[in-house]
Amino acid sequence: MSNSRRDALRQIAIALTATGTLSAQAAQHVHSAAAADTKGGKYTPKVFTAHEWSTITKLSEIVVPADDHSGSAVDAGAPQFVDLLCSQNTALAEIFTGGIAWFDAEMRKRAGKVFLDATPREQSAMLDEIVAAERTVRELNTESGLYARAPQYKGFAGYTVKPGTDLAPGVQFFDWARRLIVDAYFTSPIGIKDVGYIGNLAVSKYEVPKAAIDYAYNRSPFKVVG
């Protein structure tokens, strides 16, 4: 990756957690960087371990699964999109690596295995509870914006797993993961074609349309409550 491309990507990643927004141009830049870093059809993760990469890939499949007429978020390059942003923002990387660790610890309590090794039913049960708890956590977040940084988002670098009845860390992580995966999907050629949304227009601020988000969530078994 060239220095100019890396510098631009770093600015985008830092702005994401600072302002909570992505411009259309910024999202397209991330996709372009991911394409440039894919050699012979293979992308090598920059932040995620092999296990973390497999987990974020599984979550991408869950959030926006493939259907009869369109590919999944994995086909759209969502895992690469997330990894590249995390590679340029330590705070964002901590949210994802810490969140995956929490998912694994929580699933071990429930089923004696990490999230990736759990059955679809076990994964669904945990994610259903996390989504159901989302409304309560959102009430604690007084900041606005798609990726607003609430106090609950801080401390992923060294956080300890809380009792299984406290799903707040899982809610916080899954909120970031789900929305960033959806952003990656709907700014990709696959996602734009899927809903007929022109996502690469010259606009000052990009936010995935609510109709598009609802469309993705309705394709997934895990929907936002309220």
C-alpha positions in Angstrom: 0.0 0.0 0.0 1.4 3.4 -1.0 2.1 6.0 1.7 -0.5 8.3 0.3 -3.2 5.6 0.3 -2.2 4.6 3.8 -2.3 8.2 5.1 -5.8 8.6 3.6 -7.0 5.4 5.1 -5.7 6.4 8.5 -7.5 9.7 8.3 -10.7 7.9 7.4 -10.4 5.3 10.2 -9.7 8.0 12.9 -12.6 10.1 11.7 -14.9 7.1 11.9 -14.6 6.8 15.7 -14.2 10.6 16.2 -17.2 11.7 14.2 -19.3 8.6 13.6 -19.6 9.2 9.9 -18.2 7.9 6.6 -18.3 9.9 3.4 -19.2 8.1 0.2 -15.7 8.9 -1.1 -14.1 7.5 2.1 -16.0 4.2 1.8 -15.0 3.8 -1.8 -11.4 4.5 -0.9 -11.5 1.7 1.7 -12.9 -0.7 -0.9 -10.2 0.4 -3.4 -7.5 -0.1 -0.8 -8.8 -3.6 0.0 -8.8 -4.5 -3.7 -5.2 -3.2 -4.1 -4.1 -5.4 -1.2 -5.8 -8.5 -2.6 -3.2 -10.5 -4.5 -4.1 -13.4 -6.6 -7.6 -13.4 -5.1 -6.2 -13.6 -1.5 -6.3 -10.9 1.1 -4.0 -11.2 4.1 -5.5 -9.6 7.3 -3.4 -6.8 8.8 -4.9 -6.8 12.3 -7.0 -9.9 12.8 -5.6 -13.3 13.7 -6.7 -16.2 11.7 -9.4 -17.0 14.3 -10.6 -13.3 14.5 -10.7 -13.2 10.7 -12.8 -16.3 10.6 -15.1 -14.9 13.2 -15.6 -11.5 11.5 -16.3 -13.4 8.3 -18.9 -15.5 10.0 -20.6 -12.4 11.5 -20.5 -10.8 8.0 -22.4 -13.8 6.6 -24.9 -13.6 9.5 -25.5 -9.8 9.2 -26.0 -9.8 5.4 -26.4 -13.4 4.1 -26.5 -14.4 0.5 -29.9 -15.0 -1.1 -31.2 -16.2 -4.4 -30.3 -13.0 -6.2 -27.4 -11.4 -4.4 -24.2 -12.2 -2.6 -23.4 -11.8 1.1 -21.4 -9.2 2.9 -18.4 -11.5 2.6 -18.8 -11.4 -1.2 -18.9 -7.6 -0.9 -15.6 -7.5 0.9 -16.9 -6.6 4.4 -14.2 -8.5 6.4 -11.4 -6.7 4.4 -13.2 -3.4 4.8 -13.3 -3.8 8.6 -9.7 -5.1 8.9 -8.3 -2.2 6.9 -10.0 0.4 9.0 -8.9 -1.4 12.2 -5.3 -1.5 10.9 -5.3 2.3 10.9 -7.1 3.0 14.2 -6.0 1.4 17.4 -9.3 2.3 19.2 -11.3 0.6 16.5 -9.1 -2.4 16.5 -9.5 -2.8 20.2 -13.3 -2.7 19.8 -13.2 -5.5 17.3 -10.5 -7.7 18.9 -12.0 -7.2 22.3 -15.5 -7.8 21.1 -14.6 -11.0 19.5 -12.8 -12.1 22.7 -16.0 -11.3 24.6 -18.2 -13.3 22.1 -15.9 -16.3 22.6 -15.9 -16.0 26.4 -19.7 -15.7 26.5 -20.2 -18.6 24.2 -17.9 -20.7 26.3 -20.1 -20.0 29.3 -23.2 -21.1 27.3 -21.9 -24.0 25.2 -18.4 -24.8 26.2 -16.9 -23.6 22.9 -16.0 -20.4 21.0 -18.5 -18.5 19.0 -17.1 -19.8 15.7 -17.5 -23.4 16.7 -21.0 -23.0 18.1 -23.9 -24.4 16.1 -26.1 -22.0 14.2 -28.8 -22.5 16.8 -26.4 -21.6 19.6 -25.1 -18.6 17.7 -28.7 -17.5 17.1 -29.7 -17.8 20.7 -26.8 -15.6 21.9 -27.2 -13.0 19.2 -31.0 -12.9 19.7 -30.4 -12.0 23.4 -27.8 -9.4 22.5 -30.1 -7.7 20.0 -33.0 -7.8 22.5 -30.8 -6.1 25.0 -29.8 -3.4 22.6 -32.6 -0.9 23.4 -31.4 -0.7 27.1 -27.8 0.0 26.1 -28.8 2.6 23.5 -30.6 4.5 26.2 -27.3 4.9 28.0 -25.8 6.5 24.9 -26.6 10.1 24.9 -24.4 11.0 21.9 -25.8 11.0 18.4 -24.5 9.6 15.2 -24.2 6.2 13.5 -21.0 5.3 15.3 -21.2 7.6 18.3 -18.7 6.9 20.9 -20.4 6.3 24.2 -18.6 5.7 27.5 -19.5 2.1 27.3 -17.3 1.7 24.1 -14.1 2.6 26.0 -11.8 0.2 27.7 -11.9 -2.7 25.2 -8.1 -2.8 25.3 -8.0 -4.3 28.8 -11.6 -5.0 29.7 -12.5 -8.1 31.6 -15.4 -10.4 30.7 -18.4 -9.5 32.9 -20.9 -12.0 34.2 -23.0 -13.7 31.6 -26.1 -11.8 32.6 -24.4 -8.5 31.6 -24.6 -8.4 27.8 -23.5 -4.8 27.5 -20.1 -5.4 26.0 -21.6 -7.8 23.4 -24.3 -5.2 22.5 -21.6 -2.6 22.0 -19.4 -4.7 19.9 -22.2 -6.2 17.8 -23.6 -2.7 17.1 -20.3 -1.6 15.7 -19.8 -4.8 13.8 -23.3 -4.9 12.3 -23.3 -1.3 11.2 -19.8 -1.4 9.7 -20.6 -4.6 7.9 -23.8 -3.1 6.5 -21.9 0.0 5.4 -19.3 -2.1 3.7 -22.0 -4.1 1.9 -24.0 -1.1 0.7 -21.0 0.9 -0.6 -19.8 -2.1 -2.6 -20.8 -2.8 -6.2 -22.8 -5.9 -5.0 -24.7 -3.9 -2.4 -25.4 -0.9 -4.7 -26.7 -3.2 -7.4 -28.8 -5.2 -4.8 -31.0 -2.3 -3.8 -30.5 0.0 -6.7 -28.9 2.6 -4.4 -26.3 4.8 -6.0 -23.8 5.0 -3.2 -20.9 6.7 -5.0 -22.5 10.1 -5.7 -20.5 13.2 -4.7 -22.1 14.0 -1.4 -20.5 15.6 1.7 -21.7 13.0 4.1 -22.6 9.4 3.6 -25.0 7.4 5.8 -26.6 4.1 4.7 -30.2 4.8 4.0 -32.6 3.5 6.6 -34.5 1.5 3.9 -31.2 -0.2 3.0 -30.4 -1.0 6.6 -33.9 -2.4 7.2 -33.5 -4.5 4.0 -30.2 -6.0 5.3 -31.6 -6.6 8.7 -34.7 -8.3 7.3 -32.5 -10.6 5.3 -30.7 -11.5 8.6 -32.3 -13.5 11.4 -31.0 -10.8 13.8 -33.0 -7.7 13.7 -32.9 -4.4 15.7 -35.5 -4.3 18.5 -37.5 -1.1 18.6 
